[in-house]
Amino acid sequence: MRRQQVMTIFKREMKSYFSSPVAYVFLVAFLVLLGFLTFSVSMFYERREADLNWFFIWHPWVYLLLVPAATMGIWAEERRTGTIELLLTLPVTLAEVLVGKFLAAWSFIALALVLTFPIVLTTAWLGDPDFGVIACGYIGSFLLAGACVSIGTLMSALTTNQVVSFVLALAACLLLILAGFEPVTNLFVRWAPMGVVEAVAECSLLQHYESLKRGVLDLYDIAYYIGVMIFMLATAHVVVNNRKAV
Amino acid sequence: MLTICDLKRNFGPIQAVRGVSFTVEKGEVLGFLGPNGAGKSTTMRMITGFLPPTSGTAMICGFNILETPVEAKRCLGYLPENAPSYGNMRVEEFLEFIAAIRGYRGDERRQRVDAAIEKSRLQTVRHRRIEALSKGFRQRTCFAQAILHDPPVLIMDEPTDGLDPNQKYVVREMIKEMAADKAIIISTHILEEVDAVCTRAIIIADGLIVANGTPDELRARDPQGRLDKVFRDLTMNPAFPEVSHA
């Protein structure tokens, strides 16, 4: 894989995000939604706790809604407009294109995440938070976003229709998040063997986020997210290769 | 410069291309004729490396499109059907992206883009968004992307489709200007195009080559010397009944 080719694809994707006001609307929606959930729903001030647990707890649900919106066009739009034919007859490999597109979408979400920094400043000003835990939470959230983006990339590769792509990505992310959501796992505990419940929860995006959110930086959790991303992108590679034409 | 060896492609049970072989030398403009659904676009998509063939291959400047796709694609300029391009980019921006992917940097990139804009007569629209352009200009923008790297092999899928007579004339002039030092394939179902630009023509019907010769040789097959009559006789032959296209 040639870095220069990946960077060229990355830059074009990034530019195309910001070529319309939608990118800014997206960023504002992300920040407003996250702010509303943290301050109004979770009563961040009233709790009088100097940590960001009640901020990070909402990230999976915000990603669930907004990441599919950012990734739905990645391949669906190339197919619909026929530019996929142009792109894949240029001297660039499909892997380079895939990685470039994926990194661009992930960076876009990462930018939205970086823009949440005022809440860190607020907490630092009001109390004495553990910055290690906060940094760990951000790393977890960043990795979670990457996993969601890779799922969105795969779902976009499956269709020519952006709306279908959005719904598929939302459903897939929801499934992977819910697999580790306590109210859901509790339903299984009653009748399924413990091993099965644990195995299903182990696959969940949420399960691994929980420990990172609490400030436990475990290599195992990081490896899980990287594994998910590699798996989704490799699958997307196969899908695009086999379904190039409309 | 371009050798096509026994290309075949099936879509499920349908044999879209059933064994097509030919060569194109430098200085030749090959007209690739056939009714809709005859397999023209499928053949071109296989030559350009977009669709993998079921069997057979294409050699572009000595590079096998299946074994060394990136090297082969470097020697190739391709104008896909309907001239797709990224609508939200400006003409110049789009060509700069193509130049970057093709490995040009700095001053050379600027020169390449300027030359392509000039050759494709796009000076007046270089800063406009592609989606805001007329069909003729969009066609020429995609044409500019195909000739940007001065490729030895140029493949164009219906380059004049949907253009008005003046625009058709301009595109044909551009093709003639470049014909001397390139191997060019043009697919079309417009017979006047053959006389206007082609040095040789291949007629395909139902996935097979049914005629291969200069326009005059083809014309000689009919007592009145009418190309449309020859075309009709060959492609509506009872051996290839129209129903088989359904």
Chai-1 contact restraints between the chains, C-beta under 6 A:
chainA,res_idxA,chainB,res_idxB,connection_type,confidence,min_distance_angstrom,max_distance_angstrom,comment,restraint_id
A,T8,B,A100,contact,1.0,0.0,6.0,A-B,restraint_1
A,T8,B,I101,contact,1.0,0.0,6.0,A-B,restraint_2
A,R12,B,F97,contact,1.0,0.0,6.0,A-B,restraint_3
A,S16,B,N88,contact,1.0,0.0,6.0,A-B,restraint_4
A,S19,B,N88,contact,1.0,0.0,6.0,A-B,restraint_5
A,T81,B,P84,contact,1.0,0.0,6.0,A-B,restraint_6
A,G82,B,N82,contact,1.0,0.0,6.0,A-B,restraint_7
A,G82,B,P84,contact,1.0,0.0,6.0,A-B,restraint_8
A,T83,B,P84,contact,1.0,0.0,6.0,A-B,restraint_9
A,T83,B,Y86,contact,1.0,0.0,6.0,A-B,restraint_10
A,E85,B,F50,contact,1.0,0.0,6.0,A-B,restraint_11
A,E85,B,P80,contact,1.0,0.0,6.0,A-B,restraint_12
A,L86,B,P80,contact,1.0,0.0,6.0,A-B,restraint_13
A,L86,B,P84,contact,1.0,0.0,6.0,A-B,restraint_14
A,L88,B,F50,contact,1.0,0.0,6.0,A-B,restraint_15
A,T89,B,T48,contact,1.0,0.0,6.0,A-B,restraint_16
A,T89,B,G49,contact,1.0,0.0,6.0,A-B,restraint_17
A,T89,B,F50,contact,1.0,0.0,6.0,A-B,restraint_18
A,T89,B,Y78,contact,1.0,0.0,6.0,A-B,restraint_19
A,L90,B,I101,contact,1.0,0.0,6.0,A-B,restraint_20
A,P91,B,V70,contact,1.0,0.0,6.0,A-B,restraint_21
A,P91,B,K73,contact,1.0,0.0,6.0,A-B,restraint_22
A,P91,B,R74,contact,1.0,0.0,6.0,A-B,restraint_23
A,V92,B,I101,contact,1.0,0.0,6.0,A-B,restraint_24
